[in-house]
Amino acid sequence: MKIAALLLFSILSAGAASAGWVPQASGVTVRFRGVSAVSRSVAWASGDKGTYARTVDGGMTWRAGAVPGATELDFRDVDAFDADTAYLLSIGEGEKSRIYKTTDGGKSWTLQFKSNRPQAFFDSMAFWDRDHGIAVSDPVEGRFLIITTSDGGRTWKEMPADGMPQALQGEGAFAASGTCITVEGKRNVWFGTGGPEGARVFRSTDGGRTWTVAKTPVISGKAAGIFSVAFWNAKQGVVVGGDYTKEREARNNVAVTSDGGRTWSLIDGRAPDGYRSCVVFVPAAKKPTLVTVGPSGSDYSLDEGRSWTSIGTEGFHSTSFKSLSAGWAVGEAGRIAMYQGKN
């Protein structure tokens, strides 16, 4: 009995020790800011110099390319639905803010949206399903600008400005990981902001037509605020952030809500050790699981974001999970890694 128990302990210990990020070869050296996990086999990534990358074999091989005519663009967000279908969002003022779509695995790309507003700067997008999506821009004429699609991106429509509360002085969203906006259900959507006057969460329950806003206790400043938002149902959510100029500072960098984003509170457990640029909910895990990443490391939570355990100190900008066996993170110099752990 003692030998059997020791053997079982050794097996479990070996499994726990092997949990973490396993590097994969992307074949490029660009900075990756976006990633979208589709399945255990399929994932997409996006980065600067007009770059996208795709795997269809679980990351054993990645094929990278550049969108034609887009090598000057920085793709901070990618949302994929299968091995053939993906959307890319590029950031930048005016016409640099664009959305492209492929339906043939990246062989060709269609430019679906190009901003015609010089003041616009789109940060992130999210999709309820293949046809219905939303994207957010920094304030134009004092209000955040929202566009939506209901036809798979063939058309993108501006939402009414009078449905959006006024922005604070210097307030903006952060295009750090493609996750400052998130959706849930069929109509719910939230996005987070920062700036010298506070870090706030905007909330819509009608697909982005009208909005309310709530102040949070997350640290704010010129380079500080909320960088990422995740909800796993209509009521429960988490935001992460910090000051991106102080990557290892862990002051007031996580807040949670249990009322759909109407009110937010700082966590009372261990916080991630530094600024975090992305947080995601892991579907299909045995316990409700959250993962967050940033330049100084990554962490996971099993108690709805109230306390966090370090995964490691390797830096990443963004992460995406379809399940615990289908999760990737991306970062500097073409860095891609797949999560290895227990379901």
Stockholm file with secondary structure:
# STOCKHOLM 1.0

chainA/1-343         MKIAALLLFSILSAGAASAGWVPQASGVTVRFRGVSAVSRSVAWASGDKGTYARTVDGGMTWRAGAVPGATELDFRDVDAFDADTAYLLSIGEGEKSRIYKTTDGGKSWTLQFKSNRPQAFFDSMAFWDRDHGIAVSDPVEGRFLIITTSDGGRTWKEMPADGMPQALQGEGAFAASGTCITVEGKRNVWFGTGGPEGARVFRSTDGGRTWTVAKTPVISGKAAGIFSVAFWNAKQGVVVGGDYTKEREARNNVAVTSDGGRTWSLIDGRAPDGYRSCVVFVPAAKKPTLVTVGPSGSDYSLDEGRSWTSIGTEGFHSTSFKSLSAGWAVGEAGRIAMYQGKN
#=GR chainA/1-343 SS CHHHHHHHHHHHHHHHHHCEEEEECCSCCSCEEEEEECSSSCEEEEESTTEEEEESSTTSSCEEEECTTCTTCEEEEEEESSSSCEEEEEESBGGGCEEEEESSTTSSCEEEEECCCTTCBEEEEEESSSSCEEEEEEEETTEEEEEEESSTTSCCEECCGGGSCCCCTTCBCCCSSSCSEEEETTTEEEEECBSTTCEEEEEESSTTSSCEEEEECSCCBTTEEEEEEEESSSSCEEEEEEETTSTTCCSSCEEEESSTTSSCEECSSCCCSSCCCEEEEETTCSSCEEEEEETTEEEEESSTTSSCEEEESCCCSEEEEEETTEEEEECGGGCEEEEECCC
#=GC SS_cons         CHHHHHHHHHHHHHHHHHCEEEEECCSCCSCEEEEEECSSSCEEEEESTTEEEEESSTTSSCEEEECTTCTTCEEEEEEESSSSCEEEEEESBGGGCEEEEESSTTSSCEEEEECCCTTCBEEEEEESSSSCEEEEEEEETTEEEEEEESSTTSCCEECCGGGSCCCCTTCBCCCSSSCSEEEETTTEEEEECBSTTCEEEEEESSTTSSCEEEEECSCCBTTEEEEEEEESSSSCEEEEEEETTSTTCCSSCEEEESSTTSSCEECSSCCCSSCCCEEEEETTCSSCEEEEEETTEEEEESSTTSSCEEEESCCCSEEEEEETTEEEEECGGGCEEEEECCC
//
